[in-house]
Amino acid sequence: MPRLPVLLTPLLLTSALAAPAPKLQHVFVFVLENHSLSTVLGNPNLPTLNRLATTYGYAANYTGVTHPSLPNYVAMIAGDTMGTAGDDPGQRFAGDNLALQLEKAGLSWRGYMQGLPTTASTADYAGAYGKKHNPFMLSSDIVNSPQRVQNVVPYEQFGADLSSGSVPNFAFLVPDVCHDMHGALNCLGRAALDRAGDTFIGTWTQKIMASPIWKSGAAIVITFDEGGGGDKVGGGGRVATIVLTPDGPRGKVSRVPYNHSSLLRTIQEGFGLPLLRGAKTATAMNDLFWK
């Protein structure tokens, strides 16, 4: 696949800002791990991701906000790293975040974590699961609420919820380290890890799009927490981010600079929620959600 230019022009920025905010009903955000854009596009071990990038909407200038993993996950729901740094799963942050906002608005959310031992588990690590990839269990406002922690569930629950039509308005879907393409615990070799992550995404995007929930107002976002190696563009490196919608653009490449706060802003505006922290100044990704 040819390398795509990433230069921003006033026309591109005007187009992004002019696009209307999508009215969202269901959003599914998949988060993969530690791959810079250059290691995804054209990678023969990632046929699904490459096909989705060329078929639907693709952000060519999307970056993580920092290194390493944990603060990026926090930023996805809080619009800021909230003082977190490093991957210590014992960290906590307090304050409003997307989950609390959805709750206040009478909307539903759920974090589906592959490898999570049990619903509401506070484990730092368990097999191929790591809490550093679970921002909800890093939020003191969620961890300290017996009701809210019931929304943090093992990934297996997602299949059941999808089959029963009981998926939440916002689903945050995190594969374990054997399926997120990062590679840990010596699960698989490099190429096999990529293929496992690609297959994971292919399986679950197909299931979502085959369900009755896949209609106007639904969206799937596939992104990465941060770039790999020494990639520090935008703070966290340039990563592949793909947006799938049933009635949105096809074959769309956006070269507008986006990051995790941009995604948060898009989701907040789509659900009619107030903007938090970095989302207030970020550019919404409406050109990838809306024709």
NORNOR-V456863 format. One line per field, one symbol per residue. burial: I if it has 9 or more other C-alpha atoms within 8 Angstrom, else O. Layout:
burial->???
This chain:
burial->OOOOOOOIOOOIIOIIIOIOIIOIOIIIIIIIIIIIIOOIIIIOIIIIIIOIIIIIIIIIIIIIIIIIIIIIIIIIIIIIIIOIIIIOIOOOIOOOIIIOIIIOOOIIIIIIIIIIOOIIOOOIOIOIIIIIIIIIIIIIOIIOOOOIIIIIIIIOIIOOIIOOOOIIIIIIIIIIIIIIIIIOOOIOOOOIIIIIIIIIIIOOIOOIIOIOIIOOIIIIIIIIIIIIOOIIOIIIIIIIIIIIIIOIIOIIIIIIIIIIIIIIIIIIIIIOIOIIIIIOOIIIIIIIIIO
